[in-house]
Amino acid sequence: MKVRSLVVGLMASAFAALAQADINVGVIVSATGPAASLGIPEKNTFALMPTTIGGQKINYIILDDASDTTTAVKDIRKLITEDKVDVVVGSTITPNSLAMIDVAAEAETPMISMAASARIVDPANPRVKWIFKTPQNDIQMSTAIVEHMTAHGVKTVAFIGFADAYGEGWYQEFAKVAEARKLQIVANERFNRADTSVTGQVLKILAAKPDAVLIAGSGTPAALPQVALVERGYKGKYYQTHGVANNDFLRVGGKSVEGTFLPAGPVLVAAQLPAGNPIKKVALDYVGRYEAAHGKGATSTFGAHAWDAGLLLANAVPTALKKAQPGSKEFRLALRDALEGLRNVTLSQGIVNMSPTDHLGFDQRARVMVKIENGAWKLQQ
């Protein structure tokens, strides 16, 4: 009888320990390198994340991929094989996130990317069953730009974007919408994130005499073509993507980026949103938390992408815990299923309705048009 009691007691202790297992969240950000202006606010945001969800302790294991694709792959392998994470959040930029997909899928570990390209969650790729993301798709933002261009008399446009998956993805989506709206693309140029000169590309753009220029870059490197165009006297309209929505871009671009139009997530202009906007409360909550820690005006949409990943987990983890315990294959699958099942979840950037064919889940409420005026972001009504 004593032996039986001892066995029962040991089993109870074992189950209690299992029930209290921590949830390990692996995080990969580009906190150094060309994408640092995006990755630093993301890294800062994880310091604001909850330390428990659904009664379970959360451990955030944060690695820096230095804006390098090879390092990103090495980082995710370490997080999965050595740190035994239950979910990966990252990376900051599109090329790194795309490179990480196969590793996450092979390990059957859910991954929430903080990069923009629609290719990251393309339902045509069966491996993205395990992949989700928080930034708006480039097609959503391309549509907003083309609508603004055509409404303001733009008939010809020059395109210059990163010579990587971000720039290519943007060109493909923008070209589709432009063609449908009878908007002519008269130049198509590329530059690298680490370039210090784009003189050749700018001269070709000037020769094409476009009504507007769209620069498809992210972070501070996206300022380079615009500064060069302004120096060469280009007077047409300037458009950037949501990849520049932080104050570092304003600082580096200075007067050269005055008057620029761009689509952005609502959090960038949270205080300017109408009172009835359903996203405003959540957006202002994040802004308040971030600025309390880092100063007034410090908020960027990139930190908000990280915050929204945390909100996705906060809504999905309790459901997953009902089916399995952290640290197991079963929990990772349950968490993946719970993320895919999220409905009407309000984030700082939009309202999410996931499905097996949509691992972003945003509708058009997740975008606004913004203009840079007097070195600040101005909501366009």
For each residue, the residues with C-beta under 8 A, 3 or more apart:
1: 4 5
2: 5 6
3: 6 7
4: 1 7 8
5: 1 2 8 9
6: 2 3 9 10
7: 3 4 10 11
8: 4 5 11 12
9: 5 6 12 13
10: 6 7 13 14
11: 7 8 14 15
12: 8 9 15 16
13: 9 10 16 17
14: 10 11 17 18
15: 11 12 18 19
16: 12 13 19 20
17: 13 14 20 21
18: 14 15 21 325
19: 15 16 325
20: 16 17 56 57
21: 17 18 56 325 326 327
22: 56 57 58 59 326 327
23: 53 56 57 58 59 86 87 317 326
24: 59 61 83 84 85 86 326 327
25: 58 59 60 61 85 86 87 88 89 313
26: 61 63 76 79 80 83 85 87 88 89 90
27: 43 46 60 61 62 63 88 89 90
28: 62 63 64 65 72 75 76 79 88 89 90 91 92 96 100
29: 39 40 42 43 62 63 64 65 90 91 92 114 306
30: 33 34 35 36 38 39 64 65 66 67 91 92 93 96
31: 36 39 40 42 43 64 66
32: 36 39 64 66 67
33: 30 36 65 66 67 68
34: 30 67 193 194 219 220 221
35: 30 38 39 67 92 93 193 218 219
36: 30 31 32 33 39 40 67 219
37: 40 41 219 220 246 248 249 300 302
38: 30 35 41 42 92 93 218 219 243 246 300 302
39: 29 30 31 32 35 36 42 43 64 67 92 302
40: 29 31 36 37 43 44
41: 37 38 44 45 246 290 298 299 300 302 303 306
42: 29 31 38 39 45 46 92 114 302 303 305 306
43: 27 29 31 39 40 46 47 62 64 306
44: 40 41 47 48 290 293 294 303
45: 41 42 48 49 290 303 304 306 307 310
46: 27 42 43 49 60 62 306 310
47: 43 44 293
48: 44 45 289 290 293 307
49: 45 46 58 60 307 310
50: 53 58 310 314
51: 57 58
52: 55 56 57 58
53: 23 50 56 58 313 314 317 318
54: 317 318 321
55: 52 321
56: 20 21 22 23 52 53 317 321 326
57: 20 22 23 51 52
58: 22 23 25 49 50 51 52 53
59: 22 23 24 25
60: 25 27 46 49
61: 24 25 26 27 79 83 85
62: 27 28 29 43 46
63: 26 27 28 29 75 78 79
64: 28 29 30 31 32 39 43
65: 28 29 30 33 68 69 71 72 75 90 91 92 96
66: 30 31 32 33 71
67: 30 32 33 34 35 36 39 92 93 96 193
68: 33 65 71 72 96
69: 65 72 73 95 96 99
70: 73 74 99
71: 65 66 68 74 75
72: 28 65 68 69 75 76 90 91 96 97 99 100
73: 69 70 76 77 99 100 103
74: 70 71 77 78
75: 28 63 65 71 72 78 79 90 91
76: 26 28 72 73 79 80 88 90 100 103 104 111
77: 73 74 80 81 103
78: 63 74 75 81 82 83
79: 26 28 61 63 75 76 82 83 85 88
80: 26 76 77 83 84 85 88 103 104 107 109
81: 77 78 84 107
82: 78 79
83: 24 26 61 78 79 80
84: 24 80 81 327
85: 24 25 26 61 79 80 88 109
86: 23 24 25 109 110 326 327 331 332 335
87: 23 25 26 109 110 111 112 313 332 335
88: 25 26 27 28 76 79 80 85 100 104 109 110 111 112
89: 25 26 27 28 111 112 114 306 309
90: 26 27 28 29 65 72 75 76 96 97 100 111 112 113 114
91: 28 29 30 65 72 75 96 97 100 113 114 115
92: 28 29 30 35 38 39 42 65 67 96 114 115 302
93: 30 35 38 67 96 97 115 166 218
94: 97 98 115 116 117 119 120 164 165 166 169
95: 69 98 99 164 165 166
96: 28 30 65 67 68 69 72 90 91 92 93 99 100 115
97: 72 90 91 93 94 100 101 113 114 115 117 120 133
98: 94 95 101 117 119 120 165
99: 69 70 72 73 95 96 102
100: 28 72 73 76 88 90 91 96 97 103 104 111 113
101: 97 98 104 105 111 120 125 127 128 130 131
102: 99 105 106 127
103: 73 76 77 80 100 106 107
104: 76 80 88 100 101 107 109 110 111 130 131
105: 101 102 108 127 128 129 130 131
106: 102 103
107: 80 81 103 104
108: 105 130 329 332 333
109: 80 85 86 87 88 104 130 332
110: 86 87 88 104 130 131 132 332 335 336 339
111: 76 87 88 89 90 100 101 104 130 131 132
112: 87 88 89 90 131 132 133 134 309 312 313 339
113: 90 91 97 100 120 121 131 132 133 134 135
114: 29 42 89 90 91 92 97 133 134 135 302 305 306 309
115: 91 92 93 94 96 97 120 133 135 166
116: 94 120 133 135 136 137 138 141 166 169 218 241 242 243
117: 94 97 98 120 137 138 165 166 169
118: 121 122 137 138 139 169 173 360
119: 94 98 122 165 169
120: 94 97 98 101 113 115 116 117 128 131 133
121: 113 118 128 131 132 133 358 359 360
122: 118 119 125 128
123: 128 356 357 358 359
124:
125: 101 122 128
126: 129
127: 101 102 105 130 131
128: 101 105 120 121 122 123 125 131 359
129: 105 126 336
130: 101 104 105 108 109 110 111 127 336
131: 101 104 105 110 111 112 113 120 121 127 128 359
132: 110 111 112 113 121 312 339 340 354 359 360
133: 97 112 113 114 115 116 120 121 359 360
134: 112 113 114 305 306 308 309 312 347 349 360
135: 113 114 115 116 242 265 301 305 349
136: 116 140 141 242 263 265 349 350 360 362 366 367
137: 116 117 118 140 141 173 360 362
138: 116 117 118 141 142 169 170 173 174 241
139: 118 142 143 173 176 177
140: 136 137 143 144 263 362 364 366 367
141: 116 136 137 138 144 145 241 242 263 367
142: 138 139 145 146 170 173 174 176 177
143: 139 140 146 147 177
144: 140 141 147 148 263 367 369
145: 141 142 148 149 174 214 239 241 261 262 263
146: 142 143 149 150 174 177 178 181 183
147: 143 144 150 151 181
148: 144 145 151 152 239 261 369 380
149: 145 146 152 154 157 183 211 212 237 239
150: 146 147 154 181 183
151: 147 148
152: 148 149 237
153: 211
154: 149 150 157 183 211 212 237
155: 183 184 211
156: 183 184 185 186 208 209 210 211 212
157: 149 154 178 183 184 185 186 210 211 212 213 214
158: 185 186 187 188 189 205 208 210 212 213 214
159: 171 174 175 185 187 188 189 213 214 216
160: 187 188 189 190 191 198 201 205 213 214 215 216 225
161: 166 167 168 170 171 189 190 191 214 215 216 217
162: 166 167 190 191 192 193 216 217 218 221
163: 167 190 191 192
164: 94 95 167 168 192 193
165: 94 95 98 117 119 168 169
166: 93 94 95 115 116 117 161 162 169 170 216 217 218 243
167: 161 162 163 164 170 171 190 216 217
168: 161 164 165 171 172
169: 94 116 117 118 119 138 165 166 172 173
170: 138 142 161 166 167 173 174 216 241
171: 159 161 167 168 174 175 188 216
172: 168 169 175 176
173: 118 137 138 139 142 169 170 176 177
174: 138 142 145 146 159 170 171 177 178 185 214 216
175: 159 171 172 178 179 185
176: 139 142 172 173 179 180
177: 139 142 143 146 173 174 180 181 183
178: 146 157 174 175 181 183 184 185
179: 175 176 182 183
180: 176 177
181: 146 147 150 177 178
182: 179
183: 146 149 150 154 155 156 157 177 178 179
184: 155 156 157 178
185: 156 157 158 159 174 175 178 188
186: 156 157 158 208 209 210
187: 158 159 160 204 205 208 210
188: 158 159 160 171 185
189: 158 159 160 161 198 201 204 205
190: 160 161 162 163 167 201
191: 160 161 162 163 195 198 201 217 224 225
192: 162 163 164 195
193: 34 35 67 162 164 217 219 221
194: 34 221
195: 191 192 198 221 224
196: 224
197: 224 228
198: 160 189 191 195 201 202 224 225 228
199: 202 203 228
200: 203 204
201: 160 189 190 191 198 204 205 225
202: 198 199 205 206 225 228 229 232
203: 199 200 206 207 232
204: 187 189 200 201 207 208
205: 158 160 187 189 201 202 208 210 213 229 234
206: 202 203 209 229 232 234
207: 203 204
208: 156 158 186 187 204 205
209: 156 186 206
210: 156 157 158 186 187 205 213 236
211: 149 153 154 155 156 157 236 237
212: 149 154 156 157 158 236 237 238 239
213: 157 158 159 160 205 210 225 226 229 234 236 237 238 239
214: 145 157 158 159 160 161 174 239 240 241
215: 160 161 222 225 226 238 239 240 241
216: 159 160 161 162 166 167 170 171 174 222 241 243
217: 161 162 166 167 191 193 221 222 224 225 240 241 243 244
218: 35 38 93 116 162 166 221 222 241 243 244
219: 34 35 36 37 38 193 222 243 244 246 248 249
220: 34 37 223 248 249 252
221: 34 162 193 194 195 217 218 224
222: 215 216 217 218 219 225 226 240 241 243 244 249
223: 220 226 227 244 249 252 253 256 257
224: 191 195 196 197 198 217 221 227 228
225: 160 191 198 201 202 213 215 217 222 228 229
226: 213 215 222 223 229 230 238 240 253 256 257 260
227: 223 224 230 231 253 254 256 257
228: 197 198 199 202 224 225 231 232
229: 202 205 206 213 225 226 232 234 238
230: 226 227 233 234 256
231: 227 228 256
232: 202 203 206 228 229
233: 230
234: 205 206 213 229 230
235:
236: 210 211 212 213
237: 149 152 154 211 212 213 259 261
238: 212 213 215 226 229 257 259 260 261
239: 145 148 149 212 213 214 215 260 261 262
240: 214 215 217 222 226 243 244 249 257 260 261 262
241: 116 138 141 145 170 214 215 216 217 218 222 244 262 263
242: 116 135 136 141 245 262 263 264 265 301 367
243: 38 116 166 216 217 218 219 222 240
244: 217 218 219 222 223 240 241 249 262
245: 242 249 262 264 265 268 300 301 302 370 377
246: 37 38 41 219 249 250 300 301 302
247: 250 251 297 298 300
248: 37 219 220 251 252 300
249: 37 219 220 222 223 240 244 245 246 252 253 257
250: 246 247 253 254 257 372 375 376
251: 247 248 254
252: 220 223 248 249
253: 223 226 227 249 250 256 257 260
254: 227 250 251 257
255: 258
256: 223 226 227 230 231 253
257: 223 226 227 238 240 249 250 253 254 260 372
258: 255 372 373 374 375
259: 237 238 371 372 373
260: 226 238 239 240 253 257 371 372
261: 145 148 237 238 239 240 369 370 371 380
262: 145 239 240 241 242 244 245 369 370 372
263: 136 140 141 144 145 241 242 367 368 369 370
264: 242 245 268 269 301 367 368 369 370 377
265: 135 136 242 245 268 301 304 348 349 350 366 367 368
266: 269 270 273 277 279 280 283 348 349 350 365 366 367 368
267: 270 279 283 286 287 299 301 304 348 349
268: 245 264 265 299 300 301 368 370 377
269: 264 266 272 273 368 370 377 378 379
270: 266 267 273 280 283 284 286 287 299 348
271: 284 287
272: 269 378 379
273: 266 269 270 277 279 280 283 368 379
274: 277 280
275: 280
276:
277: 266 273 274 280
278: 281 346 351 365
279: 266 267 273 282 283 346 347 348 349 350 351 365 366
280: 266 270 273 274 275 277 283 284
281: 278 284 285 346
282: 279 285 286 311 346 347 348
283: 266 267 270 273 279 280 286 287 304 348 349
284: 270 271 280 281 287 288
285: 281 282 288 289 348
286: 267 270 282 283 289 290 299 303 304 307 348
287: 267 270 271 283 284 290 291 299 348
288: 284 285 291 292
289: 48 285 286 292 293
290: 41 44 45 48 286 287 293 294 298 299 303 307
291: 287 288 294 295 296 297 298 299
292: 288 289
293: 44 47 48 289 290
294: 44 290 291 298
295: 291 298
296: 291
297: 247 291
298: 41 247 290 291 294 295
299: 41 267 268 270 286 287 290 291 303 304
300: 37 38 41 245 246 247 248 268 303 304
301: 135 242 245 246 264 265 267 268 304 305 349
302: 37 38 39 41 42 92 114 245 246 305 306
303: 41 42 44 45 286 290 299 300 306 307
304: 45 265 267 283 286 299 300 301 307 308 348 349
305: 42 114 134 135 301 302 308 309 349
306: 29 41 42 43 45 46 89 114 134 302 303 309 310
307: 45 48 49 286 290 303 304 310 311 347 348
308: 134 304 305 311 312 347 348 349
309: 89 112 114 134 305 306 312 313
310: 45 46 49 50 306 307 313 314
311: 282 307 308 314 315 345 347 348
312: 112 132 134 308 309 315 316 339 342 345 347 352
313: 25 53 87 112 309 310 316 317
314: 50 53 310 311 317
315: 311 312 318 319 338 342 345
316: 312 313 319 320 335 338 339 341 342
317: 23 53 54 56 313 314 320 321 335 338
318: 53 54 315 321 322
319: 315 316 322 323 334 338 341
320: 316 317 323 324 331 334 335 337 338
321: 54 55 56 317 318 324 325 326 331 334
322: 318 319 334
323: 319 320 330 331 334
324: 320 321 328 330 331 333 334
325: 18 19 21 321 328 330 331
326: 21 22 23 24 56 86 321 331
327: 21 22 24 84 86 331
328: 324 325 331 332
329: 108 332 333
330: 323 324 325 333 334
331: 86 320 321 323 324 325 326 327 328 334 335
332: 86 87 108 109 110 328 329 335 336
333: 108 324 329 330 336 337
334: 319 320 321 322 323 324 330 331 337 338
335: 86 87 110 316 317 320 331 332 338 339
336: 110 129 130 332 333 339 340
337: 320 333 334 340 341
338: 315 316 317 319 320 334 335 341 342
339: 110 112 132 312 316 335 336 342 354 359
340: 132 336 337 354 355 356 359
341: 316 319 337 338 354
342: 312 315 316 338 339 345 352 353 354 361
343: 352 353 354
344: 351 352 353
345: 311 312 315 342 351 352 353 361
346: 278 279 281 282 351 352
347: 134 279 282 307 308 311 312 350 351 352
348: 265 266 267 270 279 282 283 285 286 287 304 307 308 311
349: 134 135 136 265 266 267 279 283 301 304 305 308 362 366
350: 136 265 266 279 347 362 363 365 366 367
351: 278 279 344 345 346 347 362 363 365 366
352: 312 342 343 344 345 346 347 360 361 362
353: 342 343 344 345 358 361 363
354: 132 339 340 341 342 343 358 359 360 361
355: 340 358 361
356: 123 340
357: 123
358: 121 123 353 354 355 361
359: 121 123 128 131 132 133 339 340 354
360: 118 121 132 133 134 136 137 352 354
361: 342 345 352 353 354 355 358
362: 136 137 140 349 350 351 352 365 366
363: 350 351 353 366
364: 140 367
365: 266 278 279 350 351 362
366: 136 140 265 266 279 349 350 351 362 363
367: 136 140 141 144 242 263 264 265 266 350 364
368: 263 264 265 266 268 269 273 379 380
369: 144 148 261 262 263 264 379 380
370: 245 261 262 263 264 268 269 377 378 379 380
371: 259 260 261 377 378 380
372: 250 257 258 259 260 262 375 376 377 378
373: 258 259 376 378
374: 258
375: 250 258 372
376: 250 372 373
377: 245 264 268 269 370 371 372
378: 269 272 370 371 372 373
379: 269 272 273 368 369 370
380: 148 261 368 369 370 371
381:
